[in-house]
Amino acid sequence: MTDAPDIALAAERRRAVRALLAAPLLLRENADFPLVRRHAEWLKNWFGNFLGYRLIVEAGFARLFKTGLGPGLGRPLLRDSGPFTPRMYAYLCLAVAVLLTGAEQILLSSLIADIRAAAAEAGIALDEAQRPAERRALSAALRRLIAWGALREEQGTVADYAEDQHVEALLTIDRDIVAHLLATPPGRAGSPAEFVRAAAEAGPGGSRHAVRRRLIEHPVTYVDDLGSADRAWLRREQRRDERAYLEHLGLLTELRAEGVALFDPDDELTDVRFPGNGTVAQAALLVVGRLVEELRPAAGTLVVGVPIPDGHLDRIVGELTQRHARRWAARYVNDPVALREEVVALLAGMGLLARSVPTIADTEPDETTTADRPVPARGVRGDGPDGGLVLLAAAARYATSEEVRS
């Protein structure tokens, strides 16, 4: 029988692990920061061993470096109106480079001048500073740094610069936080391509870390999205890791022939809630239910995805829009194409839809065998046209019946 102190200790550590996964830069204002400080050494060892992540815990913040998620698997930074644009990322990186040197405080106008000078030195072409789009991009980048605690507004506000180029503000720099923002130090790479590659690689942990990271950081992992070594490791270790996910993260594991998904019973460890509220989320749930009903494959063979016939999704969205016109937002009712695009983006982000492109398994020369059992993963998404949409296996979890109340 487990003692009460042991149960409490495990609960504290689990909460600290979840807090860091949800907020890899955890500031002292966060309610869970004291837990992270209290269990810092245990957390450093656990993250290092289980995921190959490096953790730094300072007096004012904790930084979990989530490197090696794989090419194209990161989540975008978000603002109120959508994801960061390439220009916003450029300004963010330029600002970090500038803030690493110089005085502890700086005027907004001086910071802008330094950022533009750094861009010129790096050969990055920027539009005129007074252009509204340019000001909005820079303002978004600086506001992100403020949210991270890297900058603090002493007088004035950065947000106003987006609308007025003459706005001034006095900013204080937290250089300790700035110095720990980049998970992969640029000095380790000789070129931009090498930097991106280094940031995506699993590192010395190989499949052990690569597969665990993918499972934890993404809604669902399909077998054909893994390389042969990763597929073999997953089949061999998945039952043992299932206990670790529950004990240390509070996550339940669903193991299927098509892949693996981790679920949070508390619905906290996610940045996208689905099902959810609002027209797009409601439409997405109904769309995926209809697609599952109409395209469900025959039993007996491994199917990770089913191609969605051309025009099929447009028809479903159009029918649903007419049926729910009184309850859904007018801008989507009047523009079903826009609704369709947002539904596709949401379902793709949840791992329920994808574009038809060759997967990692499709492009590998040989199938993998482990313990004399094949790990099949080629051609399991049908033969739809390149770029077409594919309904993925996890969508079956959201099959639902539709009821319209008058």
Rosetta blueprint (number, residue, H / E / L):
1 M L
2 T L
3 D L
4 A H
5 P H
6 D H
7 I H
8 A H
9 L H
10 A H
11 A H
12 E H
13 R H
14 R H
15 R H
16 A H
17 V H
18 R H
19 A H
20 L H
21 L H
22 A H
23 A L
24 P L
25 L E
26 L E
27 L E
28 R L
29 E L
30 N L
31 A L
32 D L
33 F H
34 P H
35 L H
36 V H
37 R H
38 R H
39 H L
40 A H
41 E H
42 W H
43 L H
44 K H
45 N H
46 W H
47 F H
48 G H
49 N H
50 F H
51 L L
52 G L
53 Y L
54 R E
55 L E
56 I E
57 V E
58 E L
59 A L
60 G L
61 F E
62 A E
63 R E
64 L E
65 F E
66 K L
67 T L
68 G L
69 L L
70 G L
71 P L
72 G L
73 L L
74 G L
75 R L
76 P L
77 L L
78 L E
79 R E
80 D L
81 S L
82 G E
83 P E
84 F L
85 T L
86 P H
87 R H
88 M H
89 Y H
90 A H
91 Y H
92 L H
93 C H
94 L H
95 A H
96 V H
97 A H
98 V H
99 L H
100 L L
101 T L
102 G L
103 A L
104 E L
105 Q E
106 I E
107 L E
108 L H
109 S H
110 S H
111 L H
112 I H
113 A H
114 D H
115 I H
116 R H
117 A H
118 A H
119 A H
120 A H
121 E H
122 A H
123 G L
124 I L
125 A L
126 L L
127 D L
128 E L
129 A L
130 Q L
131 R L
132 P H
133 A H
134 E H
135 R H
136 R H
137 A H
138 L H
139 S H
140 A H
141 A H
142 L H
143 R H
144 R H
145 L H
146 I H
147 A H
148 W L
149 G L
150 A L
151 L E
152 R E
153 E E
154 E E
155 Q E
156 G L
157 T L
158 V H
159 A H
160 D H
161 Y H
162 A H
163 E L
164 D L
165 Q L
166 H L
167 V L
168 E L
169 A L
170 L E
171 L E
172 T E
173 I E
174 D L
175 R H
176 D H
177 I H
178 V H
179 A H
180 H L
181 L L
182 L L
183 A L
184 T L
185 P L
186 P H
187 G H
188 R H
189 A L
190 G L
191 S L
192 P H
193 A H
194 E H
195 F H
196 V H
197 R H
198 A H
199 A H
200 A H
201 E L
202 A L
203 G L
204 P L
205 G L
206 G H
207 S H
208 R H
209 H H
210 A H
211 V H
212 R H
213 R H
214 R H
215 L H
216 I H
217 E H
218 H L
219 P L
220 V E
221 T E
222 Y E
223 V H
224 D H
225 D H
226 L L
227 G L
228 S H
229 A H
230 D H
231 R H
232 A H
233 W H
234 L H
235 R H
236 R H
237 E H
238 Q H
239 R H
240 R H
241 D H
242 E H
243 R H
244 A H
245 Y H
246 L H
247 E H
248 H H
249 L H
250 G L
251 L L
252 L E
253 T E
254 E E
255 L E
256 R L
257 A L
258 E L
259 G E
260 V E
261 A E
262 L E
263 F E
264 D L
265 P L
266 D L
267 D L
268 E L
269 L L
270 T L
271 D L
272 V L
273 R L
274 F L
275 P L
276 G L
277 N L
278 G L
279 T H
280 V H
281 A H
282 Q H
283 A H
284 A H
285 L H
286 L H
287 V H
288 V H
289 G H
290 R H
291 L H
292 V H
293 E H
294 E H
295 L H
296 R L
297 P L
298 A L
299 A L
300 G L
301 T L
302 L L
303 V L
304 V L
305 G E
306 V E
307 P E
308 I L
309 P L
310 D L
311 G L
312 H H
313 L H
314 D H
315 R H
316 I H
317 V H
318 G H
319 E H
320 L H
321 T H
322 Q H
323 R H
324 H L
325 A L
326 R L
327 R L
328 W L
329 A L
330 A H
331 R H
332 Y H
333 V H
334 N L
335 D L
336 P H
337 V H
338 A H
339 L H
340 R H
341 E H
342 E H
343 V H
344 V H
345 A H
346 L H
347 L H
348 A H
349 G H
350 M L
351 G L
352 L L
353 L E
354 A E
355 R E
356 S L
357 V L
358 P L
359 T L
360 I H
361 A H
362 D H
363 T H
364 E L
365 P L
366 D L
367 E L
368 T E
369 T E
370 T E
371 A L
372 D L
373 R E
374 P E
375 V E
376 P L
377 A L
378 R L
379 G L
380 V L
381 R L
382 G L
383 D L
384 G L
385 P L
386 D L
387 G L
388 G L
389 L E
390 V E
391 L E
392 L E
393 A H
394 A H
395 A H
396 A H
397 R H
398 Y H
399 A L
400 T L
401 S L
402 E L
403 E L
404 V L
405 R L
406 S L
